[in-house]
Amino acid sequence: MTKKEQVIMKAERGEGLTVEEIKIYHEAVKPEKHVYGKYGTLKKKYLEDKGIDWTIADLPTYLHGVDKQAAELQETMRARLEQDERYKRTGNFIEDYRRMTEIQKLIEEEILNEIVYVV
């Protein structure tokens, strides 16, 4: 059995590690880095600011779920709003751009209020 394997087994059993063993352990067991989308990152920051401890729960899965919920809500709202007469395309570039910007603003506000900034 290699030194790395011995250190990992010792750490899993909950035994104390020396400084040298801790260095070996950190080198052998690299922490997994998670990358989230815009809304998952905002939710993580919000939870940190609120002081909510997510060490017990599966935070990466939760935050990826937040991103997925946000994408689904965005898709649903965009389809619904584009059917509204107020937001239909007119053929005038400036007016159409203004309408699309307003749709995006409404969707963003809804996602932030319903998914991100709630506990």
N, C-alpha and C positions, 0 to 999 in steps of 0.2 A: 504494500500500500504506500502510495507516495505521500510526501509531506502535505501537499495541498488537500488530498483526500482525508488525511487524518485531521487537519485543521477544520475542514468543513463538517466532518462528523462530530468533532468536539463542539463546534458552535451550535449545531443542530440539537445536541444533547443539553445545551444550555450551560455548559461548563465555561469557566472564565478563560479568556484568551490573553496571552501576553501581547505586548506591542508588536513584536515581530510576527506573531500569529495573526493579529488583526490585519497587518499589511498584506500577508499572504492571502487571507480570506477575501479582502477587498479586491485583490488582483484576480482571484479565482472566480469570485461571484460578482460580476459587474452588474450594477443596477440597470434595470431596463428603463430606457427613456421613452416617454410617451409624447406623441405630438397630437395636439387637438386642433380643431378648426377654430374659427373666430368665436363662436358662441360657447364652445366647451372651455376655451381659455378664459373668456369673460366670467363664466360660471365659477371656474376654479378660483379666480382672483376674488370674486364676490364671497365665496365660502371662506377663503383665507382671511379676508377683511372682517368677516363676521365672527371669526374665531372658531368655526366649526371644525372639529377634529374628524377627519375621514380616514384615519389610519386603520380602523377596523373594517370598514366597508370597502368594496371594490371600486375605488374612485376612478380608475381609467375607464372601466366599463360604463360607469355612470356618465362621465363626461363625453364619451363617444356617443352615448345615447342622447345627450343634450344636443350635440351637433346634428344627429339624425332627426330628432324632433324638430329642430329649427329648420332643417332643409325641407321636411315634409310640410310644415306650416307655411313656409315661404312659397312652395310650389302651389299649395292649395289656395292661398290668399291671392297670389298673382293671377291664377286662372279665374278666380271669382271676380277680382277687381277689373280685369281686362274685359269682362262681359258687361260691366257697368257703363252706361252711356257717357258718364263724365270722363271716363278714362280711355274711351275708344280712340283709335288713331284717326287723325284728320287729314293727313297728307302734308301738313305744314310742319316742317322739321322742328322749329322752335317750340311750337305748341305741343307736339308729340313728345319732345324731350322733357318739357315741363311736367307733362302728365306721367311719364315713366318715372321721373324723379320723385314725384309725389307718391306714386304707388310704392316705390322702394322705401320711402320715408315711413309710410304707414305700416308696411310689413316689418321694418326694423323695429319700430316702436312696439308693435304687437309681440314680437319675439322677445324683446327685452323685458316687457312687462309680464308676459305669461310663462316664459320658460327660464330666462336667465336670472332675473332679480326676484326670485321667490325661493323660500327655503322649504 
